[in-house]
Amino acid sequence: MTLLQSKRVILFGIGGVGSWCAECLIRTGLTHLTIVDGDSVQPSNLNRQLPATQATLGQPKVEALKERLLTINPEAEIEAVFENYYADGKTDSGEDLKIGEYDYVIDAIDSVAAKTDLILYASRVRGCKTFSSMGAALRFDPTQVTTGELMSIQGDALAKAVRARMKKIGLHPNKKIRCVYSTEQAQRCETRGSLMQVTAVFGLTLASLVLSDITSQAKL
């Protein structure tokens, strides 16, 4: 627990995946967390996103989630950044997020361009481990959620798109990136929807990757 409380985590994207990841980390004992997201709570978020309630509609997601997390642990140091990730460790306003000061980067971003840049940038930061979420949309079965290395994941359109973008720009991660993904084939639907029983499991699995890594350090 002492080691857990000493770690610093930055989480990008606190929607249907990232919000559950954040709560799991705080409930388990993490006390230094930065959450980054430029969206506000919308009615369409109510089916799967932790900070989304009738009372929080219209609020910045990071502020709504920060308030909730502090009711769990008022002593936690939670920084809410109401911006979207842009490129090279910065938000769309140019704010430098100082990723090198963190022990873990968690990627739960939807945008292929931003996700790719974050993975590439974070992989070059010494002493920082990166975990990423692939596609949870159009899946129904939470029992098929698993983990794998980005370059070897099969059957996931988002992982394929990220690898294709990396190939196009001629860059690849400097280290292996462990990802959460589903082996379930994406369903055919008129809208690209997501369901909480899948997105929440994605988020909890992301948190477990961080927690397991910290546990392995404690055993050394």
PyMOL commands that place a pseudoatom at each C-alpha (Angstrom):
pseudoatom trace, name=CA, resn=MET, resi=1, chain=A, elem=C, hetatm=0, pos=[0.000, 0.000, 0.000]
pseudoatom trace, name=CA, resn=THR, resi=2, chain=A, elem=C, hetatm=0, pos=[2.907, 2.358, 0.691]
pseudoatom trace, name=CA, resn=LEU, resi=3, chain=A, elem=C, hetatm=0, pos=[4.282, 1.708, -2.785]
pseudoatom trace, name=CA, resn=LEU, resi=4, chain=A, elem=C, hetatm=0, pos=[0.835, 2.207, -4.323]
pseudoatom trace, name=CA, resn=GLN, resi=5, chain=A, elem=C, hetatm=0, pos=[0.431, 5.555, -2.588]
pseudoatom trace, name=CA, resn=SER, resi=6, chain=A, elem=C, hetatm=0, pos=[3.794, 6.722, -3.915]
pseudoatom trace, name=CA, resn=LYS, resi=7, chain=A, elem=C, hetatm=0, pos=[2.936, 6.148, -7.594]
pseudoatom trace, name=CA, resn=ARG, resi=8, chain=A, elem=C, hetatm=0, pos=[1.747, 8.861, -9.970]
pseudoatom trace, name=CA, resn=VAL, resi=9, chain=A, elem=C, hetatm=0, pos=[-0.708, 7.999, -12.747]
pseudoatom trace, name=CA, resn=ILE, resi=10, chain=A, elem=C, hetatm=0, pos=[-2.016, 10.110, -15.623]
pseudoatom trace, name=CA, resn=LEU, resi=11, chain=A, elem=C, hetatm=0, pos=[-5.186, 8.884, -17.348]
pseudoatom trace, name=CA, resn=PHE, resi=12, chain=A, elem=C, hetatm=0, pos=[-6.325, 10.150, -20.750]
pseudoatom trace, name=CA, resn=GLY, resi=13, chain=A, elem=C, hetatm=0, pos=[-10.023, 9.804, -21.533]
pseudoatom trace, name=CA, resn=ILE, resi=14, chain=A, elem=C, hetatm=0, pos=[-12.562, 9.267, -18.763]
pseudoatom trace, name=CA, resn=GLY, resi=15, chain=A, elem=C, hetatm=0, pos=[-15.522, 7.972, -20.711]
pseudoatom trace, name=CA, resn=GLY, resi=16, chain=A, elem=C, hetatm=0, pos=[-17.005, 4.483, -20.567]
pseudoatom trace, name=CA, resn=VAL, resi=17, chain=A, elem=C, hetatm=0, pos=[-13.572, 2.896, -20.040]
pseudoatom trace, name=CA, resn=GLY, resi=18, chain=A, elem=C, hetatm=0, pos=[-11.418, 5.490, -18.328]
pseudoatom trace, name=CA, resn=SER, resi=19, chain=A, elem=C, hetatm=0, pos=[-13.897, 6.559, -15.666]
pseudoatom trace, name=CA, resn=TRP, resi=20, chain=A, elem=C, hetatm=0, pos=[-14.159, 3.042, -14.232]
pseudoatom trace, name=CA, resn=CYS, resi=21, chain=A, elem=C, hetatm=0, pos=[-10.397, 2.677, -14.359]
pseudoatom trace, name=CA, resn=ALA, resi=22, chain=A, elem=C, hetatm=0, pos=[-10.010, 5.880, -12.319]
pseudoatom trace, name=CA, resn=GLU, resi=23, chain=A, elem=C, hetatm=0, pos=[-12.456, 4.794, -9.626]
pseudoatom trace, name=CA, resn=CYS, resi=24, chain=A, elem=C, hetatm=0, pos=[-10.837, 1.374, -9.285]
pseudoatom trace, name=CA, resn=LEU, resi=25, chain=A, elem=C, hetatm=0, pos=[-7.408, 2.953, -8.783]
pseudoatom trace, name=CA, resn=ILE, resi=26, chain=A, elem=C, hetatm=0, pos=[-8.638, 5.375, -6.117]
pseudoatom trace, name=CA, resn=ARG, resi=27, chain=A, elem=C, hetatm=0, pos=[-10.678, 2.746, -4.278]
pseudoatom trace, name=CA, resn=THR, resi=28, chain=A, elem=C, hetatm=0, pos=[-7.644, 0.445, -4.247]
pseudoatom trace, name=CA, resn=GLY, resi=29, chain=A, elem=C, hetatm=0, pos=[-5.412, 3.061, -2.631]
pseudoatom trace, name=CA, resn=LEU, resi=30, chain=A, elem=C, hetatm=0, pos=[-3.783, 5.171, -5.343]
pseudoatom trace, name=CA, resn=THR, resi=31, chain=A, elem=C, hetatm=0, pos=[-3.511, 8.772, -4.151]
pseudoatom trace, name=CA, resn=HIS, resi=32, chain=A, elem=C, hetatm=0, pos=[-1.867, 10.648, -7.073]
pseudoatom trace, name=CA, resn=LEU, resi=33, chain=A, elem=C, hetatm=0, pos=[-4.029, 10.731, -10.199]
pseudoatom trace, name=CA, resn=THR, resi=34, chain=A, elem=C, hetatm=0, pos=[-4.328, 13.190, -13.092]
pseudoatom trace, name=CA, resn=ILE, resi=35, chain=A, elem=C, hetatm=0, pos=[-7.369, 12.846, -15.358]
pseudoatom trace, name=CA, resn=VAL, resi=36, chain=A, elem=C, hetatm=0, pos=[-7.395, 14.460, -18.815]
pseudoatom trace, name=CA, resn=ASP, resi=37, chain=A, elem=C, hetatm=0, pos=[-10.532, 14.890, -20.937]
pseudoatom trace, name=CA, resn=GLY, resi=38, chain=A, elem=C, hetatm=0, pos=[-12.013, 17.816, -22.862]
pseudoatom trace, name=CA, resn=ASP, resi=39, chain=A, elem=C, hetatm=0, pos=[-15.628, 16.620, -23.005]
pseudoatom trace, name=CA, resn=SER, resi=40, chain=A, elem=C, hetatm=0, pos=[-18.659, 17.493, -20.912]
pseudoatom trace, name=CA, resn=VAL, resi=41, chain=A, elem=C, hetatm=0, pos=[-21.306, 15.051, -19.649]
pseudoatom trace, name=CA, resn=GLN, resi=42, chain=A, elem=C, hetatm=0, pos=[-24.000, 14.386, -22.279]
pseudoatom trace, name=CA, resn=PRO, resi=43, chain=A, elem=C, hetatm=0, pos=[-27.289, 12.436, -22.096]
pseudoatom trace, name=CA, resn=SER, resi=44, chain=A, elem=C, hetatm=0, pos=[-25.753, 9.795, -24.389]
pseudoatom trace, name=CA, resn=ASN, resi=45, chain=A, elem=C, hetatm=0, pos=[-23.161, 9.074, -21.674]
pseudoatom trace, name=CA, resn=LEU, resi=46, chain=A, elem=C, hetatm=0, pos=[-25.722, 7.948, -19.087]
pseudoatom trace, name=CA, resn=ASN, resi=47, chain=A, elem=C, hetatm=0, pos=[-25.692, 4.296, -20.151]
pseudoatom trace, name=CA, resn=ARG, resi=48, chain=A, elem=C, hetatm=0, pos=[-22.026, 3.621, -19.395]
pseudoatom trace, name=CA, resn=GLN, resi=49, chain=A, elem=C, hetatm=0, pos=[-19.921, 6.482, -18.002]
pseudoatom trace, name=CA, resn=LEU, resi=50, chain=A, elem=C, hetatm=0, pos=[-19.290, 6.752, -14.274]
pseudoatom trace, name=CA, resn=PRO, resi=51, chain=A, elem=C, hetatm=0, pos=[-19.513, 10.558, -13.873]
pseudoatom trace, name=CA, resn=ALA, resi=52, chain=A, elem=C, hetatm=0, pos=[-22.690, 10.761, -15.982]
pseudoatom trace, name=CA, resn=THR, resi=53, chain=A, elem=C, hetatm=0, pos=[-25.876, 11.352, -13.981]
pseudoatom trace, name=CA, resn=GLN, resi=54, chain=A, elem=C, hetatm=0, pos=[-28.866, 13.634, -14.392]
pseudoatom trace, name=CA, resn=ALA, resi=55, chain=A, elem=C, hetatm=0, pos=[-27.221, 15.955, -11.866]
pseudoatom trace, name=CA, resn=THR, resi=56, chain=A, elem=C, hetatm=0, pos=[-23.936, 16.257, -13.805]
pseudoatom trace, name=CA, resn=LEU, resi=57, chain=A, elem=C, hetatm=0, pos=[-25.277, 16.837, -17.333]
pseudoatom trace, name=CA, resn=GLY, resi=58, chain=A, elem=C, hetatm=0, pos=[-23.345, 19.676, -18.956]
pseudoatom trace, name=CA, resn=GLN, resi=59, chain=A, elem=C, hetatm=0, pos=[-20.488, 19.586, -16.455]
pseudoatom trace, name=CA, resn=PRO, resi=60, chain=A, elem=C, hetatm=0, pos=[-16.895, 18.862, -17.533]
pseudoatom trace, name=CA, resn=LYS, resi=61, chain=A, elem=C, hetatm=0, pos=[-16.387, 15.128, -17.080]
pseudoatom trace, name=CA, resn=VAL, resi=62, chain=A, elem=C, hetatm=0, pos=[-13.083, 15.654, -15.278]
pseudoatom trace, name=CA, resn=GLU, resi=63, chain=A, elem=C, hetatm=0, pos=[-14.680, 17.932, -12.693]
pseudoatom trace, name=CA, resn=ALA, resi=64, chain=A, elem=C, hetatm=0, pos=[-17.645, 15.618, -12.100]
pseudoatom trace, name=CA, resn=LEU, resi=65, chain=A, elem=C, hetatm=0, pos=[-15.369, 12.604, -11.712]
pseudoatom trace, name=CA, resn=LYS, resi=66, chain=A, elem=C, hetatm=0, pos=[-12.892, 14.443, -9.495]
pseudoatom trace, name=CA, resn=GLU, resi=67, chain=A, elem=C, hetatm=0, pos=[-15.703, 15.427, -7.142]
pseudoatom trace, name=CA, resn=ARG, resi=68, chain=A, elem=C, hetatm=0, pos=[-16.883, 11.819, -6.944]
pseudoatom trace, name=CA, resn=LEU, resi=69, chain=A, elem=C, hetatm=0, pos=[-13.390, 10.414, -6.382]
pseudoatom trace, name=CA, resn=LEU, resi=70, chain=A, elem=C, hetatm=0, pos=[-12.739, 12.860, -3.551]
pseudoatom trace, name=CA, resn=THR, resi=71, chain=A, elem=C, hetatm=0, pos=[-15.848, 11.590, -1.771]
pseudoatom trace, name=CA, resn=ILE, resi=72, chain=A, elem=C, hetatm=0, pos=[-14.123, 8.191, -1.765]
pseudoatom trace, name=CA, resn=ASN, resi=73, chain=A, elem=C, hetatm=0, pos=[-10.762, 9.488, -0.563]
pseudoatom trace, name=CA, resn=PRO, resi=74, chain=A, elem=C, hetatm=0, pos=[-10.713, 13.193, 0.384]
pseudoatom trace, name=CA, resn=GLU, resi=75, chain=A, elem=C, hetatm=0, pos=[-6.939, 13.029, 0.873]
pseudoatom trace, name=CA, resn=ALA, resi=76, chain=A, elem=C, hetatm=0, pos=[-6.222, 11.923, -2.691]
pseudoatom trace, name=CA, resn=GLU, resi=77, chain=A, elem=C, hetatm=0, pos=[-4.401, 14.375, -4.937]
pseudoatom trace, name=CA, resn=ILE, resi=78, chain=A, elem=C, hetatm=0, pos=[-6.502, 14.460, -8.103]
pseudoatom trace, name=CA, resn=GLU, resi=79, chain=A, elem=C, hetatm=0, pos=[-5.724, 16.926, -10.867]
pseudoatom trace, name=CA, resn=ALA, resi=80, chain=A, elem=C, hetatm=0, pos=[-8.495, 17.500, -13.421]
pseudoatom trace, name=CA, resn=VAL, resi=81, chain=A, elem=C, hetatm=0, pos=[-7.360, 18.764, -16.837]
pseudoatom trace, name=CA, resn=PHE, resi=82, chain=A, elem=C, hetatm=0, pos=[-10.340, 19.897, -18.932]
pseudoatom trace, name=CA, resn=GLU, resi=83, chain=A, elem=C, hetatm=0, pos=[-8.553, 19.570, -22.271]
pseudoatom trace, name=CA, resn=ASN, resi=84, chain=A, elem=C, hetatm=0, pos=[-8.098, 16.939, -24.956]
pseudoatom trace, name=CA, resn=TYR, resi=85, chain=A, elem=C, hetatm=0, pos=[-4.727, 15.363, -25.643]
pseudoatom trace, name=CA, resn=TYR, resi=86, chain=A, elem=C, hetatm=0, pos=[-3.214, 16.861, -28.787]
pseudoatom trace, name=CA, resn=ALA, resi=87, chain=A, elem=C, hetatm=0, pos=[0.346, 15.777, -29.546]
pseudoatom trace, name=CA, resn=ASP, resi=88, chain=A, elem=C, hetatm=0, pos=[3.829, 15.514, -28.054]
pseudoatom trace, name=CA, resn=GLY, resi=89, chain=A, elem=C, hetatm=0, pos=[2.652, 15.486, -24.454]
pseudoatom trace, name=CA, resn=LYS, resi=90, chain=A, elem=C, hetatm=0, pos=[0.427, 18.554, -24.781]
pseudoatom trace, name=CA, resn=THR, resi=91, chain=A, elem=C, hetatm=0, pos=[-3.293, 19.334, -24.736]
pseudoatom trace, name=CA, resn=ASP, resi=92, chain=A, elem=C, hetatm=0, pos=[-5.129, 21.092, -27.565]
pseudoatom trace, name=CA, resn=SER, resi=93, chain=A, elem=C, hetatm=0, pos=[-4.434, 24.411, -25.822]
pseudoatom trace, name=CA, resn=GLY, resi=94, chain=A, elem=C, hetatm=0, pos=[-0.695, 23.676, -25.773]
pseudoatom trace, name=CA, resn=GLU, resi=95, chain=A, elem=C, hetatm=0, pos=[-0.504, 22.888, -22.060]
pseudoatom trace, name=CA, resn=ASP, resi=96, chain=A, elem=C, hetatm=0, pos=[2.505, 20.677, -21.310]
pseudoatom trace, name=CA, resn=LEU, resi=97, chain=A, elem=C, hetatm=0, pos=[1.350, 17.704, -19.240]
pseudoatom trace, name=CA, resn=LYS, resi=98, chain=A, elem=C, hetatm=0, pos=[4.866, 16.743, -18.067]
pseudoatom trace, name=CA, resn=ILE, resi=99, chain=A, elem=C, hetatm=0, pos=[4.291, 13.047, -18.728]
pseudoatom trace, name=CA, resn=GLY, resi=100, chain=A, elem=C, hetatm=0, pos=[7.841, 12.300, -17.625]
pseudoatom trace, name=CA, resn=GLU, resi=101, chain=A, elem=C, hetatm=0, pos=[6.817, 13.032, -14.030]
pseudoatom trace, name=CA, resn=TYR, resi=102, chain=A, elem=C, hetatm=0, pos=[4.429, 10.047, -13.979]
pseudoatom trace, name=CA, resn=ASP, resi=103, chain=A, elem=C, hetatm=0, pos=[5.042, 6.377, -13.313]
pseudoatom trace, name=CA, resn=TYR, resi=104, chain=A, elem=C, hetatm=0, pos=[2.130, 5.224, -15.487]
pseudoatom trace, name=CA, resn=VAL, resi=105, chain=A, elem=C, hetatm=0, pos=[0.281, 6.536, -18.529]
pseudoatom trace, name=CA, resn=ILE, resi=106, chain=A, elem=C, hetatm=0, pos=[-3.162, 5.072, -19.173]
pseudoatom trace, name=CA, resn=ASP, resi=107, chain=A, elem=C, hetatm=0, pos=[-4.671, 5.630, -22.603]
pseudoatom trace, name=CA, resn=ALA, resi=108, chain=A, elem=C, hetatm=0, pos=[-8.461, 5.447, -22.928]
pseudoatom trace, name=CA, resn=ILE, resi=109, chain=A, elem=C, hetatm=0, pos=[-8.702, 7.868, -25.867]
pseudoatom trace, name=CA, resn=ASP, resi=110, chain=A, elem=C, hetatm=0, pos=[-11.132, 7.277, -28.755]
pseudoatom trace, name=CA, resn=SER, resi=111, chain=A, elem=C, hetatm=0, pos=[-9.342, 9.313, -31.449]
pseudoatom trace, name=CA, resn=VAL, resi=112, chain=A, elem=C, hetatm=0, pos=[-6.944, 7.217, -33.544]
pseudoatom trace, name=CA, resn=ALA, resi=113, chain=A, elem=C, hetatm=0, pos=[-4.602, 10.163, -34.165]
pseudoatom trace, name=CA, resn=ALA, resi=114, chain=A, elem=C, hetatm=0, pos=[-4.411, 11.205, -30.503]
pseudoatom trace, name=CA, resn=LYS, resi=115, chain=A, elem=C, hetatm=0, pos=[-4.152, 7.619, -29.274]
pseudoatom trace, name=CA, resn=THR, resi=116, chain=A, elem=C, hetatm=0, pos=[-1.322, 6.860, -31.673]
pseudoatom trace, name=CA, resn=ASP, resi=117, chain=A, elem=C, hetatm=0, pos=[0.629, 9.976, -30.753]
pseudoatom trace, name=CA, resn=LEU, resi=118, chain=A, elem=C, hetatm=0, pos=[0.188, 9.385, -27.035]
pseudoatom trace, name=CA, resn=ILE, resi=119, chain=A, elem=C, hetatm=0, pos=[1.402, 5.793, -27.285]
pseudoatom trace, name=CA, resn=LEU, resi=120, chain=A, elem=C, hetatm=0, pos=[4.426, 6.837, -29.347]
pseudoatom trace, name=CA, resn=TYR, resi=121, chain=A, elem=C, hetatm=0, pos=[5.262, 9.803, -27.122]
pseudoatom trace, name=CA, resn=ALA, resi=122, chain=A, elem=C, hetatm=0, pos=[4.822, 7.929, -23.821]
pseudoatom trace, name=CA, resn=SER, resi=123, chain=A, elem=C, hetatm=0, pos=[6.876, 4.978, -25.076]
pseudoatom trace, name=CA, resn=ARG, resi=124, chain=A, elem=C, hetatm=0, pos=[9.866, 7.319, -25.379]
pseudoatom trace, name=CA, resn=VAL, resi=125, chain=A, elem=C, hetatm=0, pos=[9.578, 8.551, -21.790]
pseudoatom trace, name=CA, resn=ARG, resi=126, chain=A, elem=C, hetatm=0, pos=[12.088, 6.758, -19.606]
pseudoatom trace, name=CA, resn=GLY, resi=127, chain=A, elem=C, hetatm=0, pos=[10.765, 5.220, -16.391]
pseudoatom trace, name=CA, resn=CYS, resi=128, chain=A, elem=C, hetatm=0, pos=[7.123, 5.467, -17.440]
pseudoatom trace, name=CA, resn=LYS, resi=129, chain=A, elem=C, hetatm=0, pos=[4.914, 2.474, -18.333]
pseudoatom trace, name=CA, resn=THR, resi=130, chain=A, elem=C, hetatm=0, pos=[1.993, 2.781, -20.727]
pseudoatom trace, name=CA, resn=PHE, resi=131, chain=A, elem=C, hetatm=0, pos=[-1.217, 0.750, -20.861]
pseudoatom trace, name=CA, resn=SER, resi=132, chain=A, elem=C, hetatm=0, pos=[-3.832, 1.293, -23.565]
pseudoatom trace, name=CA, resn=SER, resi=133, chain=A, elem=C, hetatm=0, pos=[-7.468, 0.446, -24.265]
pseudoatom trace, name=CA, resn=MET, resi=134, chain=A, elem=C, hetatm=0, pos=[-8.492, -0.731, -27.701]
pseudoatom trace, name=CA, resn=GLY, resi=135, chain=A, elem=C, hetatm=0, pos=[-12.071, -0.928, -29.044]
pseudoatom trace, name=CA, resn=ALA, resi=136, chain=A, elem=C, hetatm=0, pos=[-14.962, -1.656, -26.676]
pseudoatom trace, name=CA, resn=ALA, resi=137, chain=A, elem=C, hetatm=0, pos=[-17.725, -0.472, -29.007]
pseudoatom trace, name=CA, resn=LEU, resi=138, chain=A, elem=C, hetatm=0, pos=[-20.187, -2.955, -30.546]
pseudoatom trace, name=CA, resn=ARG, resi=139, chain=A, elem=C, hetatm=0, pos=[-19.264, -5.706, -28.091]
pseudoatom trace, name=CA, resn=PHE, resi=140, chain=A, elem=C, hetatm=0, pos=[-21.718, -7.413, -25.729]
pseudoatom trace, name=CA, resn=ASP, resi=141, chain=A, elem=C, hetatm=0, pos=[-19.770, -10.160, -23.929]
pseudoatom trace, name=CA, resn=PRO, resi=142, chain=A, elem=C, hetatm=0, pos=[-17.530, -8.997, -21.040]
pseudoatom trace, name=CA, resn=THR, resi=143, chain=A, elem=C, hetatm=0, pos=[-16.063, -12.491, -20.640]
pseudoatom trace, name=CA, resn=GLN, resi=144, chain=A, elem=C, hetatm=0, pos=[-14.123, -12.017, -23.873]
pseudoatom trace, name=CA, resn=VAL, resi=145, chain=A, elem=C, hetatm=0, pos=[-12.159, -9.015, -22.606]
pseudoatom trace, name=CA, resn=THR, resi=146, chain=A, elem=C, hetatm=0, pos=[-8.459, -9.824, -22.337]
pseudoatom trace, name=CA, resn=THR, resi=147, chain=A, elem=C, hetatm=0, pos=[-5.013, -8.252, -22.723]
pseudoatom trace, name=CA, resn=GLY, resi=148, chain=A, elem=C, hetatm=0, pos=[-2.288, -8.432, -25.334]
pseudoatom trace, name=CA, resn=GLU, resi=149, chain=A, elem=C, hetatm=0, pos=[0.645, -6.602, -26.883]
pseudoatom trace, name=CA, resn=LEU, resi=150, chain=A, elem=C, hetatm=0, pos=[-0.364, -3.874, -29.343]
pseudoatom trace, name=CA, resn=MET, resi=151, chain=A, elem=C, hetatm=0, pos=[1.562, -5.248, -32.316]
pseudoatom trace, name=CA, resn=SER, resi=152, chain=A, elem=C, hetatm=0, pos=[0.138, -8.768, -31.981]
pseudoatom trace, name=CA, resn=ILE, resi=153, chain=A, elem=C, hetatm=0, pos=[-3.557, -8.066, -31.331]
pseudoatom trace, name=CA, resn=GLN, resi=154, chain=A, elem=C, hetatm=0, pos=[-5.850, -9.572, -33.963]
pseudoatom trace, name=CA, resn=GLY, resi=155, chain=A, elem=C, hetatm=0, pos=[-9.513, -8.873, -34.713]
pseudoatom trace, name=CA, resn=ASP, resi=156, chain=A, elem=C, hetatm=0, pos=[-9.595, -5.365, -33.231]
pseudoatom trace, name=CA, resn=ALA, resi=157, chain=A, elem=C, hetatm=0, pos=[-10.245, -2.541, -35.701]
pseudoatom trace, name=CA, resn=LEU, resi=158, chain=A, elem=C, hetatm=0, pos=[-8.851, 0.167, -33.422]
pseudoatom trace, name=CA, resn=ALA, resi=159, chain=A, elem=C, hetatm=0, pos=[-5.560, -1.667, -32.863]
pseudoatom trace, name=CA, resn=LYS, resi=160, chain=A, elem=C, hetatm=0, pos=[-5.328, -2.202, -36.623]
pseudoatom trace, name=CA, resn=ALA, resi=161, chain=A, elem=C, hetatm=0, pos=[-5.955, 1.502, -37.275]
pseudoatom trace, name=CA, resn=VAL, resi=162, chain=A, elem=C, hetatm=0, pos=[-3.314, 2.537, -34.736]
pseudoatom trace, name=CA, resn=ARG, resi=163, chain=A, elem=C, hetatm=0, pos=[-0.725, 0.223, -36.290]
pseudoatom trace, name=CA, resn=ALA, resi=164, chain=A, elem=C, hetatm=0, pos=[-1.620, 1.482, -39.776]
pseudoatom trace, name=CA, resn=ARG, resi=165, chain=A, elem=C, hetatm=0, pos=[-1.120, 5.092, -38.673]
pseudoatom trace, name=CA, resn=MET, resi=166, chain=A, elem=C, hetatm=0, pos=[2.225, 4.218, -37.095]
pseudoatom trace, name=CA, resn=LYS, resi=167, chain=A, elem=C, hetatm=0, pos=[3.303, 2.573, -40.348]
pseudoatom trace, name=CA, resn=LYS, resi=168, chain=A, elem=C, hetatm=0, pos=[2.162, 5.593, -42.356]
pseudoatom trace, name=CA, resn=ILE, resi=169, chain=A, elem=C, hetatm=0, pos=[4.203, 8.041, -40.319]
pseudoatom trace, name=CA, resn=GLY, resi=170, chain=A, elem=C, hetatm=0, pos=[7.127, 5.647, -40.010]
pseudoatom trace, name=CA, resn=LEU, resi=171, chain=A, elem=C, hetatm=0, pos=[7.245, 5.448, -36.215]
pseudoatom trace, name=CA, resn=HIS, resi=172, chain=A, elem=C, hetatm=0, pos=[6.767, 2.612, -33.735]
pseudoatom trace, name=CA, resn=PRO, resi=173, chain=A, elem=C, hetatm=0, pos=[6.753, 2.432, -29.923]
pseudoatom trace, name=CA, resn=ASN, resi=174, chain=A, elem=C, hetatm=0, pos=[10.133, 2.207, -28.244]
pseudoatom trace, name=CA, resn=LYS, resi=175, chain=A, elem=C, hetatm=0, pos=[8.797, -0.521, -25.968]
pseudoatom trace, name=CA, resn=LYS, resi=176, chain=A, elem=C, hetatm=0, pos=[5.984, -3.042, -25.873]
pseudoatom trace, name=CA, resn=ILE, resi=177, chain=A, elem=C, hetatm=0, pos=[2.539, -1.632, -25.089]
pseudoatom trace, name=CA, resn=ARG, resi=178, chain=A, elem=C, hetatm=0, pos=[0.158, -3.839, -23.127]
pseudoatom trace, name=CA, resn=CYS, resi=179, chain=A, elem=C, hetatm=0, pos=[-3.433, -3.294, -24.221]
pseudoatom trace, name=CA, resn=VAL, resi=180, chain=A, elem=C, hetatm=0, pos=[-6.932, -4.276, -23.176]
pseudoatom trace, name=CA, resn=TYR, resi=181, chain=A, elem=C, hetatm=0, pos=[-9.100, -5.571, -26.010]
pseudoatom trace, name=CA, resn=SER, resi=182, chain=A, elem=C, hetatm=0, pos=[-11.926, -7.992, -26.763]
pseudoatom trace, name=CA, resn=THR, resi=183, chain=A, elem=C, hetatm=0, pos=[-11.699, -11.206, -28.746]
pseudoatom trace, name=CA, resn=GLU, resi=184, chain=A, elem=C, hetatm=0, pos=[-15.422, -10.877, -29.526]
pseudoatom trace, name=CA, resn=GLN, resi=185, chain=A, elem=C, hetatm=0, pos=[-16.213, -9.955, -33.116]
pseudoatom trace, name=CA, resn=ALA, resi=186, chain=A, elem=C, hetatm=0, pos=[-17.765, -6.494, -33.297]
pseudoatom trace, name=CA, resn=GLN, resi=187, chain=A, elem=C, hetatm=0, pos=[-21.525, -6.691, -33.840]
pseudoatom trace, name=CA, resn=ARG, resi=188, chain=A, elem=C, hetatm=0, pos=[-23.334, -5.055, -36.747]
pseudoatom trace, name=CA, resn=CYS, resi=189, chain=A, elem=C, hetatm=0, pos=[-25.406, -2.108, -35.494]
pseudoatom trace, name=CA, resn=GLU, resi=190, chain=A, elem=C, hetatm=0, pos=[-26.815, 1.074, -37.014]
pseudoatom trace, name=CA, resn=THR, resi=191, chain=A, elem=C, hetatm=0, pos=[-25.031, 3.168, -34.378]
pseudoatom trace, name=CA, resn=ARG, resi=192, chain=A, elem=C, hetatm=0, pos=[-21.565, 2.612, -32.924]
pseudoatom trace, name=CA, resn=GLY, resi=193, chain=A, elem=C, hetatm=0, pos=[-22.788, 2.108, -29.387]
pseudoatom trace, name=CA, resn=SER, resi=194, chain=A, elem=C, hetatm=0, pos=[-21.096, 0.802, -26.247]
pseudoatom trace, name=CA, resn=LEU, resi=195, chain=A, elem=C, hetatm=0, pos=[-22.497, -1.000, -23.234]
pseudoatom trace, name=CA, resn=MET, resi=196, chain=A, elem=C, hetatm=0, pos=[-21.421, -0.629, -19.626]
pseudoatom trace, name=CA, resn=GLN, resi=197, chain=A, elem=C, hetatm=0, pos=[-20.927, -4.336, -18.960]
pseudoatom trace, name=CA, resn=VAL, resi=198, chain=A, elem=C, hetatm=0, pos=[-18.101, -4.261, -21.529]
pseudoatom trace, name=CA, resn=THR, resi=199, chain=A, elem=C, hetatm=0, pos=[-16.642, -0.767, -21.097]
pseudoatom trace, name=CA, resn=ALA, resi=200, chain=A, elem=C, hetatm=0, pos=[-16.485, -1.100, -17.310]
pseudoatom trace, name=CA, resn=VAL, resi=201, chain=A, elem=C, hetatm=0, pos=[-14.615, -4.396, -17.599]
pseudoatom trace, name=CA, resn=PHE, resi=202, chain=A, elem=C, hetatm=0, pos=[-12.188, -2.726, -20.011]
pseudoatom trace, name=CA, resn=GLY, resi=203, chain=A, elem=C, hetatm=0, pos=[-11.591, 0.009, -17.426]
pseudoatom trace, name=CA, resn=LEU, resi=204, chain=A, elem=C, hetatm=0, pos=[-11.204, -2.349, -14.501]
pseudoatom trace, name=CA, resn=THR, resi=205, chain=A, elem=C, hetatm=0, pos=[-8.786, -4.477, -16.513]
pseudoatom trace, name=CA, resn=LEU, resi=206, chain=A, elem=C, hetatm=0, pos=[-6.702, -1.403, -17.337]
pseudoatom trace, name=CA, resn=ALA, resi=207, chain=A, elem=C, hetatm=0, pos=[-6.534, -0.596, -13.624]
pseudoatom trace, name=CA, resn=SER, resi=208, chain=A, elem=C, hetatm=0, pos=[-5.535, -4.184, -12.868]
pseudoatom trace, name=CA, resn=LEU, resi=209, chain=A, elem=C, hetatm=0, pos=[-2.542, -3.892, -15.211]
pseudoatom trace, name=CA, resn=VAL, resi=210, chain=A, elem=C, hetatm=0, pos=[-1.259, -0.950, -13.169]
pseudoatom trace, name=CA, resn=LEU, resi=211, chain=A, elem=C, hetatm=0, pos=[-2.011, -2.624, -9.855]
pseudoatom trace, name=CA, resn=SER, resi=212, chain=A, elem=C, hetatm=0, pos=[-0.391, -5.897, -10.902]
pseudoatom trace, name=CA, resn=ASP, resi=213, chain=A, elem=C, hetatm=0, pos=[2.745, -4.088, -12.014]
pseudoatom trace, name=CA, resn=ILE, resi=214, chain=A, elem=C, hetatm=0, pos=[2.984, -2.300, -8.671]
pseudoatom trace, name=CA, resn=THR, resi=215, chain=A, elem=C, hetatm=0, pos=[2.406, -5.591, -6.834]
pseudoatom trace, name=CA, resn=SER, resi=216, chain=A, elem=C, hetatm=0, pos=[5.250, -7.202, -8.777]
pseudoatom trace, name=CA, resn=GLN, resi=217, chain=A, elem=C, hetatm=0, pos=[7.564, -4.397, -7.613]
pseudoatom trace, name=CA, resn=ALA, resi=218, chain=A, elem=C, hetatm=0, pos=[6.514, -4.943, -4.004]
pseudoatom trace, name=CA, resn=LYS, resi=219, chain=A, elem=C, hetatm=0, pos=[7.548, -8.586, -4.251]
pseudoatom trace, name=CA, resn=LEU, resi=220, chain=A, elem=C, hetatm=0, pos=[11.093, -7.759, -5.377]
for i in range(1, 220): cmd.bond("trace and resi %d" % i, "trace and resi %d" % (i + 1))
show_as sticks, trace
zoom trace
